[in-house]
Amino acid sequence: MTRASRAAAVLAAAALAVWPAVAAGAPLPQVRVLATGGTIAGAGSAASNSYKSGQVTVANLIAALPGVDAIAALSGEQVANIPSGDMDETIWRNLHARVQAAFADPAIAGVVITHGTDTLEETAFFLQLILPQVKPVVVVGSMRPSTAVSADGPHNMLDAIRVVTAPGAAGRGVMVVMNDSIFDPVSVTKVDMHRLDAFAAPSRGPIGDVVRITPTFFAPAPPPRARLSLLPAPLPRIAIVYAYAGLTGDDVRRFAKDAAGVVIAGVGAGGFSKSAREAVRDLTKRGVLVVRTPRQGHGDIWPSDAAAGDDSDSAVGTIAGRELTPAKARILLMLALQQPRTRAELQAIFDGMF
């Protein structure tokens, strides 16, 4: 017996030990796998760090899962096969439609989405904002391609399938599973470009883990957040401005041209220079919505009060982005601005994330 076949046998035996109802002949839960590409579907030389994303099909991803037939019955759809840096609104809309189709099938217990890690948190957050929490969805990726020595994709996918079929997943909506950890899409972010533990939730931590074969959730499912709609018209353009020493008002104006809203990845607690502040003040007076977020990617930016004087959110016309990263604040603002909203209404939407 080869090392690979011995490993497959161990995983299969472990799965049967944990799922005695399945071993006794009970029906398997059905899981729909929606594949979009990324490193988890990448291929290259096992002796090299070089590879191409989005080369392996969903059928081959499923075939590489030892012991999965003791956990769930899988069906797959190839929604896309791209590096996740190429993820866009068109694919998001298609992915949303395919998840909704899976939800409409009463036989499907949950959905697993395979995804590249570069924009994985954005897709997960986008779907969490617009999907009803009727069935669990897990977005999963890998840091090593399928052809690498000790590829982490099959392990992460098995964990994702265990999570999406676990009773504790009910009512949680969309989750992210990476490297034995379960995350809420609102708080998870990619913090490393190479390591297997590349994902973390710096402000809040994971919501559970899959250290054992049976997933563990650290707390009951929270009350559902308010859901936003996805309308047929293209989403409004939202610009992201990265603040730095020397940022000028002209820099802000260039980035904000023709944008319905602007997210500023600010220094410190979402701050930016005096020159940039004057440009922002001009933008908000013209009806452009501006959100302050932390460029360091975590920390809570709450609305500044009267003590800030002329620099307060109410005086400048800005919105406090709370704990959202700049990329996630952009997504929330895009969806929220599909219909006219006041600054106060938008601030309430951002506050409602936490």
C-alpha positions in Angstrom: 0.0 0.0 0.0 1.4 3.4 -0.9 1.7 6.3 1.5 -1.2 8.1 -0.2 -3.5 5.1 -0.1 -2.6 4.5 3.6 -3.5 8.2 4.3 -6.8 7.9 2.4 -7.7 4.7 4.4 -7.0 6.5 7.7 -9.1 9.5 6.8 -11.9 7.3 5.6 -11.8 5.2 8.8 -11.8 8.3 10.9 -14.8 9.7 9.0 -16.8 6.5 9.5 -16.0 6.5 13.2 -17.4 10.0 13.6 -20.4 9.5 11.4 -22.0 6.3 12.7 -25.4 7.1 11.2 -23.9 7.3 7.8 -22.0 4.0 8.4 -25.3 2.4 9.4 -26.9 3.3 6.0 -28.6 6.6 6.8 -28.9 9.0 3.8 -25.9 11.2 3.3 -26.4 15.0 3.4 -26.1 16.5 0.0 -23.6 19.3 -0.6 -23.3 21.5 -3.7 -19.7 22.5 -4.6 -19.3 25.7 -6.6 -15.8 26.1 -8.0 -14.3 29.4 -9.0 -10.6 28.6 -9.4 -7.7 30.0 -7.4 -4.7 28.3 -5.9 -6.8 25.4 -4.6 -7.4 24.6 -8.3 -3.8 25.5 -9.2 -1.2 23.2 -10.9 2.5 23.3 -11.4 5.7 21.6 -10.6 5.9 19.9 -7.2 9.6 21.0 -7.0 8.8 24.7 -7.6 6.9 27.5 -6.1 5.6 28.5 -9.5 2.1 27.4 -10.6 -1.0 28.6 -12.5 -4.2 29.2 -10.7 -7.5 27.8 -12.0 -6.3 24.7 -13.8 -8.1 21.9 -12.0 -11.8 21.3 -12.5 -14.4 20.9 -9.8 -14.8 17.2 -10.7 -11.0 16.6 -10.0 -11.2 18.7 -6.8 -13.9 16.4 -5.5 -12.1 13.2 -6.7 -9.1 14.2 -4.6 -11.1 14.1 -1.3 -10.3 10.8 0.5 -13.2 9.5 2.7 -15.6 12.2 1.6 -18.1 9.5 0.6 -18.6 8.7 4.3 -19.5 12.4 5.0 -21.6 13.8 2.2 -22.8 13.3 -1.3 -21.3 15.9 -3.5 -22.4 17.6 -6.7 -20.2 20.2 -8.4 -20.6 23.2 -10.7 -17.7 25.1 -12.4 -18.8 28.7 -12.0 -15.4 30.1 -13.0 -11.8 29.0 -13.1 -9.7 32.1 -12.5 -7.1 33.6 -10.2 -9.2 35.3 -7.6 -7.5 38.6 -8.4 -9.8 38.5 -11.5 -13.0 38.1 -9.5 -15.5 40.7 -10.6 -19.1 41.7 -10.3 -20.3 39.5 -13.2 -18.9 36.4 -11.5 -20.2 37.5 -8.1 -23.7 37.8 -9.6 -23.4 34.4 -11.3 -22.2 32.8 -8.0 -25.0 34.4 -6.1 -27.5 32.9 -8.6 -26.0 29.5 -8.3 -26.1 29.5 -4.5 -29.8 30.6 -4.7 -30.5 27.7 -7.1 -28.8 25.3 -4.6 -30.9 26.8 -1.7 -34.1 26.2 -3.8 -33.2 22.4 -4.0 -34.7 20.8 -0.9 -32.2 18.0 -1.1 -29.2 20.3 -0.7 -28.0 20.7 2.9 -25.4 23.4 2.2 -23.0 24.9 -0.3 -19.2 24.9 -0.4 -17.5 27.5 -2.6 -13.8 26.9 -3.6 -12.0 30.2 -4.2 -8.6 31.8 -4.5 -7.4 33.3 -1.3 -6.5 36.8 -2.6 -10.1 38.0 -2.7 -11.8 35.1 -0.8 -12.8 37.4 2.1 -14.5 39.8 -0.3 -16.6 37.2 -2.0 -17.6 35.7 1.4 -18.6 39.1 2.7 -20.5 40.0 -0.4 -22.5 36.8 -0.2 -23.1 37.2 3.5 -24.7 40.6 3.0 -27.2 39.5 0.3 -28.0 35.8 0.9 -30.8 34.6 3.2 -29.4 32.5 6.1 -31.6 29.5 5.2 -28.7 27.0 4.6 -25.0 27.2 5.5 -22.4 28.3 2.9 -18.6 27.8 3.4 -16.0 29.6 1.3 -12.7 27.7 1.2 -9.3 28.0 -0.5 -5.8 26.8 -0.1 -2.3 28.4 0.2 -0.7 25.6 -1.9 -1.7 24.4 -5.3 -3.0 20.9 -5.9 0.3 19.6 -7.2 2.4 20.8 -4.2 4.0 18.6 -1.7 1.5 18.5 1.3 -1.2 20.4 -0.6 -3.6 21.9 1.9 -6.6 22.1 -0.5 -8.1 18.6 0.1 -7.8 19.0 3.9 -9.5 22.4 3.8 -12.2 21.1 1.5 -12.9 18.2 3.8 -13.1 20.6 6.7 -15.5 22.8 4.8 -17.8 19.9 4.0 -17.7 18.8 7.7 -18.6 22.4 8.7 -21.4 22.9 6.2 -23.1 19.6 7.2 -22.6 20.1 11.0 -25.8 20.9 13.0 -24.0 23.9 14.6 -23.7 25.5 11.2 -27.5 26.2 11.1 -28.3 29.9 11.1 -24.8 31.1 10.5 -25.1 31.9 6.8 -21.8 32.3 5.1 -18.5 31.2 6.8 -14.9 30.9 5.8 -12.9 27.7 6.6 -9.1 27.7 6.3 -6.4 25.8 8.1 -8.6 24.2 10.7 -10.4 27.5 11.7 -13.9 28.7 11.0 -14.4 32.5 10.5 -17.2 35.0 10.2 -16.8 36.8 6.8 -17.3 40.2 8.5 -14.1 39.9 10.6 -11.8 37.5 8.6 -8.9 38.8 6.5 -5.8 37.4 4.8 -2.8 38.4 6.9 0.0 36.4 5.2 0.8 35.7 1.5 2.6 32.3 2.0 1.8 30.5 5.3 -0.9 28.0 5.8 -2.3 30.1 8.7 -2.8 33.0 6.3 -6.2 33.9 7.5 -7.2 35.5 10.9 -9.8 37.7 12.5 -7.5 40.1 14.4 -10.3 42.0 16.3 -12.6 39.0 17.1 -10.9 35.7 16.5 -12.4 32.6 14.8 -15.9 31.4 15.5 -14.9 27.8 15.7 -12.4 25.2 14.6 -12.1 21.8 12.9 -9.2 20.5 15.0 -11.2 17.3 15.5 -13.2 15.8 12.7 -16.4 17.1 14.3 -16.5 20.9 14.0 -16.6 22.9 17.2 -18.4 26.3 17.4 -17.3 28.6 20.2 -20.7 30.2 20.7 -24.3 29.8 19.5 -25.2 31.3 16.1 -25.8 35.1 16.5 -29.1 36.8 15.5 -29.2 37.3 11.7 -27.9 40.7 10.4 -30.1 42.8 8.2 -29.8 41.7 4.6 -29.2 44.0 1.6 -30.7 43.5 -1.8 -28.8 42.8 -5.1 -30.6 44.8 -7.8 -30.2 44.2 -11.5 -28.5 47.5 -12.3 -24.7 47.5 -12.2 -23.3 48.3 -8.7 -22.2 51.9 -8.2 -18.5 52.7 -8.5 -16.8 53.1 -5.1 -13.1 54.3 -5.0 -10.6 53.4 -2.4 -8.0 56.0 -1.4 -5.0 54.8 0.6 -3.9 57.5 3.1 -0.2 58.2 3.7 2.2 61.0 4.8 1.8 63.6 2.1 -1.6 62.7 0.8 -3.1 65.8 -0.9 -6.6 66.9 -1.6 -5.8 66.6 -5.3 -4.9 62.9 -4.9 -8.3 62.3 -3.3 -10.2 64.2 -6.0 -8.4 62.2 -8.8 -9.4 58.9 -7.2 -12.9 60.1 -6.5 -13.7 61.2 -10.0 -17.1 59.8 -11.2 -17.4 57.7 -8.0 -20.7 57.5 -6.0 -18.7 56.9 -2.9 -15.1 56.8 -1.5 -13.5 54.6 1.1 -10.4 56.0 2.7 -7.9 53.6 4.2 -6.9 56.1 6.8 -3.9 56.4 9.1 -4.3 55.7 12.8 -8.1 55.7 13.6 -9.1 56.4 10.0 -7.5 59.8 9.7 -6.0 61.7 6.8 -4.2 65.0 6.1 -5.7 68.5 6.4 -5.5 68.9 2.6 -7.3 65.6 2.0 -9.9 66.5 4.6 -10.8 69.7 2.7 -11.2 67.6 -0.4 -13.4 65.2 1.4 -15.5 68.0 2.8 -16.0 69.2 -0.7 -17.0 65.7 -1.9 -19.5 65.2 0.9 -21.1 68.6 0.2 -21.7 67.4 -3.4 -23.4 64.2 -2.1 -20.5 61.8 -2.5 -20.4 59.4 0.4 -17.1 58.9 2.2 -16.3 56.2 4.7 -13.2 56.2 7.0 -11.5 52.8 7.6 -8.2 51.7 9.1 -5.4 51.1 6.6 -3.9 48.6 9.1 -6.9 46.4 8.5 -8.3 46.0 12.0 -9.5 48.1 14.9 -12.9 49.8 15.5 -13.4 53.2 14.0 -16.5 54.6 15.6 -18.2 58.0 14.8 -16.2 60.9 16.1 -18.1 63.2 18.5 -18.3 66.9 19.1 -14.9 66.9 20.8 -13.3 66.6 17.3 -14.8 70.0 16.4 -14.6 70.8 12.7 -12.9 67.4 12.1 -15.7 65.3 13.4 -17.7 63.0 11.1 -20.7 65.2 11.3 -18.7 68.3 10.4 -16.8 66.7 7.5 -19.8 64.5 6.4 -17.9 61.2 6.7 -19.1 57.8 7.8 -17.2 55.7 10.4 -16.4 52.3 8.8 -16.2 50.5 12.2 -14.1 47.3 12.0 -14.4 46.7 8.2 -11.3 46.6 6.1 -11.3 49.1 3.2 -12.2 46.3 0.7 -15.2 45.2 2.7 -16.3 48.8 3.4 -16.3 49.2 -0.4 -18.6 46.2 -0.9 -21.0 47.3 1.8 -21.2 50.9 0.4 -21.7 49.5 -3.1 -24.7 47.4 -2.0 -26.1 50.1 0.3 -26.0 52.8 -2.4 -28.1 50.9 -4.9 -30.8 53.1 -3.5 -30.7 56.6 -2.1 -29.7 56.7 1.6 -28.7 59.5 4.0 -25.4 59.6 5.8 -27.2 58.7 9.1 -28.9 55.7 7.4 -25.5 54.5 6.1 -23.9 54.9 9.5 -26.6 52.7 11.0 -25.9 50.1 8.3 -22.2 50.0 9.2 -22.9 50.0 12.9 -25.3 47.1 12.4 -22.4 44.8 11.2 -21.1 44.6 14.8 
